[in-house]
Amino acid sequence: MEEKLLTYSKTERNTFLVSLLGQNILYGIVTAAFAYYLQFVVLIPAAVLGTVMAATRVFDALNDPLMGVVVDRTNSRYGKCRPYLMVAPGLLLITTILCFWAPFGVYTRAGSPGLVIAWAVISYLLWEIAYTIGDIPIWGITALITENDAHRNKLMSSGRLLCNIGIGFGYIIQPLALLLSGSMGGELNSFLFVAVLFSFLGSALFQVFGFTAREKITPSEQPVRLRENVKILWSSRPFRQILVSGVLASPKTLIMSAIFPLFTYYYASKDFMTLVLYLVPIGMCLFAGMFIAIGLTPRLLTRFSKKKLYNYSNLIAVLPSALIFVLYLLSPAGMTSWYNVSLLSVCFAFVGFGMGIPMVMQSVMIADCVDDQEYKTGLRPDGVFFSGQSFIAKMQNAVATMLSGAAFACVGFSDQAIERVNAFIAEGGVPRSNPDFAPYMMILFFLVSVPPAIGYLLSVIPTWNYALDTDEHRRILEELNQRRREQRQLSEECI
């Protein structure tokens, strides 16, 4: 029976993974470096940045179901997802570069500070729209290029692995910009140069899958309107649970966005070699834990239910995440010792492990919800359901931005204060040794520790009694595949 199931070719698998790598290089450039660039280079006040960027992300997230409807209503000779994969890379290339171009200069020295903020908001909103045009189709197509559940799970696991490698490229941008800033006349120019370089690389890789993808599963013939799709979304209890879980998990994304300011100011004092010395071992442990978890997920899925795997993998990261701040409180000025660096590396490895599995499981469980809806209604809302994944990511970024902006504003680590710290560093000072800067150092450790721990705990509340059992989904998929075989036989007999 398994041999008769339609599935992707090796070429499709490989180009899908290459494209995900490219897409997430572009994603990593913005998510890993853009907030740092705006707050610590362009010097937009933390409270303003947090509020404005969060509002932008929420606005764009609310538009995701609309893009999902557009995808589901697309009926072309190339399928319903592939046309968007052919145009999105070019749009992302242009908008990513615009994000790191500062035509009005630095906020604290600009003639019109409002224009600095307006440019940041508009360029980021354009980037979000371009990203959505490519993100929903590239994940939605995973439910259309194979009928084999095991193949789909493996593809999503491998895809998540390549996603995180791509995002890792984004974390190279800030150190490279710091390294090149002296020879390029400052960080404004060096950030733009590195962003352009990586944007062309990411866009070129992202483009390849659009030329090779072939959709195997016939989409629903009857178009569905936006209101009907929203009803379908909310009527699916398992999808609702995933959606709420993802939003409640938002604070845990702070560990990825706040890690650069932490290492740049506390550990490295903006020195490139020192940054590498500390960031490489701790960052490698974080990503190693994540990659190991992602690689193990397909095997773990053969032994554990999806509900248990999702919930317990989140809980694994709670204590290691909280321990990071405890270590800082025990030794505020001594976190550079080999002992504390070793303990931090272990904590980050467990945190990475707890991040990796839920990343894969979220995509797998959303794909299961699509199957469940086709079984119940005859409609396959691939685009709309996978718009939920994009919605979750944007809401997580919005909440994380709002929390970090509020936290930085509470201790005054913003615009002019950052200029003072930068001037202190330029004179050879080390911020962690200056009592005046102690609140700033404390908030950096707090943001990568306490909110993420809370996010991991909150994320399991909606899914503790997850509605779509693994065995039930297996039965649903077997019946769906039987229906598809019968339909193909009828079509062949008519021909």
N, C-alpha and C positions, 0 to 999 in steps of 0.2 A: 504493500500500500504506500509506503514512504517513497518508493521509487517513482510513483506516479505524481507526486506533489510537484507543482511548479516552483522553481526557486531560482535564485540569482546565479550568474556565471562567475567564474574566478575573476574575469576582467571587471565585471560590475562590482564585485566585492572589493577588489583592490582600488579601483577608481573612487568608490564611495569613501574608503578610508583616507585616500589621498586628499579628497575634497574636504572631508571633515577636518583634516590636519590644517589645510589652508584656511578654511572658514574660521577655525579657532585661533589661528595666528592673528587674524584680524580682530576676533573677539577679545583675545588676550591683550592686544595692544591697547584697546580702549578700557576694558574692565580693570586691567592691572595697573595701567599707567596714567589714564586720563584724569582721575580724581586727584592723584598725587600731583600731576602737572598743573592742574587748575589751582590747587590749594597752596602748594609749596614752591611753584615756579611763577605762575601768573599772579599768585597771592590774593585770590578772591577770598573774602572773609568766610570762615568755616560755616557760620550760621546761615549766611546767604547761599553759599554753595550747597549745603545740605538741603535747604528748603526748596530752592529752585530746581536742582537736579532731581530731587525726589518727585516733585510735582511733574516734571517732564517725563520721568520714567513711568509714573502711574498713568498719565495721559496716554502714553504710547502703549502700555500694557492693556488698557481698556479697548484699544483698537485691534488687538490680536485676533479676537473672534471674527472680526470683519475680514481680515486677511484669510482666516481659515475658511470662511464662507466662499471667498473669491476662489480659493484653491479647489474647494469641493464642487463649485459650479463650473470649473474649467473643463472643457471637453474639446481637446485638440487631437490631432493625429499623433502628437508626441506624448499624450497622456495628460494628467491634471497637475502633476508636480514638476515634471521635467522642464516645461517652458520657463518657469521662474528660476530654475537652477542655471539657465543659460544667460540670464541677464543680471542676476543679483551680484556676482563677483565684481563686475565693472562698477556698479553703483557703490558697493562697499569700498572699493579702492579710492574713489573720489571723496566720499564722505569721511573716511578714516583720516585722510590727509588734511581735510578741512578742520577736523577736531584739534589738530596740533599746530595749526597756523594761527598766530596771534597778531592780526593786523593792527590792533589798537594798543598793543604793548601790555605792560604789567599794570595790574589794577591800582596799586598804590601810587603809581607815577603817571597814570594815563590822564589825558586831558578830559576824557569823558568816560568815567568808570562804568557808567550804565551800558555803554557800547561793548565793553569787555564782557560783561555778564550776558548781554543779548547775543553776542557772537557765540559764546560757549553754549548757550541754550539751543540756539538755532542749529548750529553744526551738530550738536549731539542728537537733537531730535531727528534730523535728516539721516544721521547714521543709524539710529534705532529703526527707522522705517525701512532703510535699505537692508538692515540685518534681518528684520522680520520677513521680508520678501524672500530671502534665501533660507532662513532657519526652519520655518514651518514646512516647506516642501521637502527639505533634505531629511527631516525626521519622519514626516508623513509618508514618504515613499518607502520607508522600511516595512510598512504594513502592506505595501502593494507589490513588492518584488519577490516575495516568497510566501508560500502557503505552509511552510515547515516551521513549527514553533521553535524547535531546537536551533535551526539555522538562524531564525530571527534573533533569538536570545544571544547567540554567539556573535552575530553581526553587531548588535547593539553594544555588547560588552567590548568588542574590539574597537567599535566606533568611539566609545567613551574613553578608551585608552588613548586613541589618537587625538581626541578632543583635548585631553589634559596635556599631552605633549605639545599641541599647538598653543594652548594657553601658557605653557611654560616659556615659549618664545616671547610672549608678552612681558614676562618677568625679567627678560634680558634687556629690555628697552631702557629701563631706568638706570641700571648700572652703566650701560653703554653711553647713554646721554651724559651721565656724570663724568665718565672717562673723557669724552670728547668735548665737554663744555669749555675747557681751557683753551683749546685750539680753535674753537668755532665761535668765540665771542660770547659765551654764556649758554645757559641751559635752554633758553627759548629756541635758539638756532639748533642746538644739538638734538633736542627732542624732535623737532620737525624733520631733521635729516634722517634720524633713525626710524621715525614713523613712516616716512616715504619709502625707505629701503625695505622694511618689513611688509608694508602694505602691498607693494608690487609682488613680493614673494607669495604672500598669502592669497592674493587675488588670482595669481596664475595657477596655483594648486587647486583652489576652490573650483575653478572653471572646468576641470577635466570630467567630473562625473556627469555633468549636463550633456555631454556628447556620447556617453556610453550607456546611460540608464535605460532600462526597458521595463515598463510596468506590466506585471504578470496577472494581477487580479483586476477584473473589470469593475470600474467604479459604478456607483448607483446611477441609474438612468434618469430618475426624476430629480430635478434641481430642488434644493432646500433653501428657503429664505433665512435671513439672519435671525428673525424672531423665533422661527421653528428650531434653528440650530441651537440657540441659547436655551430653549426649553429642553432639547435633547441633552445638552451638556448638564444642566442642573437636575434632570430626571435620573441621570446615571449615578446611583449612590456611590459605587467604587470610585468613579471619576471625581465626584465631589470630595471624597475623603482624601484623594491624592492632592487635589487642588488646595484644600485647606491645610493639609500637612506641609505642603511646599511653602505656603505663605508664612505659616507659624515658624518654619525653620529659618526664616530670613536672617536672624541675628548670627547664624553660624557662618554666613558668607563674609562677615567682618574679618575673619582670620586671613582671608586672601587679600582684601583691600587695605588692611591696616599694617600688613607685614612690612611693606616698603618703608613707610615713615619710621617704624620701629627700628629697623636695621640701619637706615640711613642716619638717623639722629642719635639713637642710644648707643649703638655698637660702633658705627663707622665714623661719626662726626663728618660725614660727607666725603670721606676718603675712599677712593675706588678700591684699592687693594685691601683695606681693612673690611670694607663691605663684602668683598668676595670671600675673605677669610672666614667670616662668621655666617654669611648667608648661604654659602655652598653646603656645608655639612648639615645645618638645620633645615634649609630648604630641600636638600636632597632627601632627607628623612621624611619630610612631609610628602613629597611627590612619590617616593618609594613606597610608603605605606598606601598611598592612593592607587598606584599602579598594581601593586600586589593584590589589593582588594578587587580591583576591576578585573584583573586576570583570573582570579579565583571564582568570580561570580557565576559563570556558566556551570562550573563543577558543583558549586554550592547549591545551585538551583536543582540539581538532580537529587539532593539529599534533604533539602529543607523547603518548606512552603515559601511562597513569595512574601506572604505577610510576615512570617517570623524573620526572614532574612532582612527585610526592610527595617522592621522595628528594632531588632537586636543590634544591627549594625550601627544604627543611630545612637543607641544607648552606650555602646562600647566607647564612644568618644567623649562622653560627659565628664568623667573624672579626670582624664588626661588634659582636657581643655581647661578645666577649672584649676588644675594644679599649676599651670603656667603662671597665673597671677599670684598664687600662694608662694611660689618660688621667688617671685619679685619682692613680695612683701617681707620675706625672710632676709633678703639681701639686696636692697634697692640699688646700691652702687657696685655690687659684686657679681652681676649677671654675666660678666665676661670671663669668669674663672672657668677652667676646663671642666670642673665638677658640674657647675650649673649649665654650661653649654651642653654637656653630655646628657643631663637630665632633660633639658629642653628638647634635645634631638629625639629622645625616646617619646616624650609627650607628643611632639609634632608627628612622629611616625604613627602613633595610635590615632591621633586626630585625622591624619590622612587616610588611614584604613577605614575609619568611620565615615569619611566623606565619599570614598570611592564606590562602595556597594550601593548606597542610596541613589547615586547618580545613574547607575545602570538600571536599578530597579524601577526608578520613576519612568524611564522610557519604556521598559518592558511592560509595566503595569498599565500605562496609557494605551499601548498597542493592544493589550488584552481587552481593555474597555471598548476599543473600536470593534473587535470581534464580537463582544457581548451585544453591542448595539446592532450590528448586522444580523445577528442571530434573532434578536427580538423584533426588529423593525424592518429588516431588509435593506437598510441604508448603511453605507460605510462613511461615517463622518471623519475620515482620516485627517483632513486639513483642520477642521474645527477642534478636534480632540488634541491634536499636536500643537495647536495654537495655545492650548492650556499650558504646555511645557514652556513655551516662550513667555506666556503670561507670568508663570511662576518665577522664571529667571529675572524678569524685569521688576516684579514686585519685590523679590529678594534684594535686588540692587537698590531699589527705591528705599526700602526700610533700612538697609545697611548704610546708605548715604545719609539718611536722616539721622540715624543714631550716631554715626561718627561725627557729623556736623554739630549735633547738639553736645556731644561729649567734648570735642575740641573747644567749642564756644564756652562751655562751663568752666574750663580751666584757663581760658584766654589764649590758647595756642592757635593763633590766627593772624592773618595779614601782617600787621606791624610787629607783633611778637615774633613771628617767623623771621622777619627781617633782622630783628635783634639777635635771635639765635644764630642766623646765618653769619652775621657780622662777628659774633663771638667766635664762631668756628673759623672764620677767615683769619682771625688774629691768633689762631693756634689753640683755642679753648676746646674743652671736652664737655659737652652739655650735661652728661650724666654726673659729673663731679661738681656742678654748680648748684647750690641749694635753691637759687632763684628759679631754676628750670626743673626742679623736682616734680611739680605737678604735671609738667608736659611729659616727662618720662613715664610717670605713673599711668597717665591716660593711654599711652601707647601700649603698655602691657595689658591694661584693663581691656582694651578693645579687641585684642586677639585672644582673650581668655574667657571672661565672664559672660558677655552676650552670646558667643558661640555655644558655650555650655548650656545656657538657657534654651537656645534654639534647638539643640539636639533633643533636649527633654520635651519641648513643646511639640516637636514634629511627630512624635509617636502617638499623641492623644487621639487624633482623628482616625489613624490606621490600626489602632490596637485591635479593633474588631472589624477588620477589612472585609468588605462584602463579597468580593469575587474570589471564591476559593480556588486554589490551584487545580484540584481535581475537576471542579466544575468547569473551569476554563478549558481544560483538556478535552472534556466531553463536548463542549460547545464547538471547539475548533475542528474536532473530528467530524461532527455533523455538518459544519459549514463546508469543509473540504469535499464531503460526499455530495452536497448540493451542487458545488461548482463542477465536479466531475460529471454529474448528470446533465448540467446545463451545457457543458462543452460537447458531450456526446450528442445531445439534441441538435446543437448547432452544426456539428459535423454531418449528422444524418440529413438535415435540411439542405446542406450544400450538395 
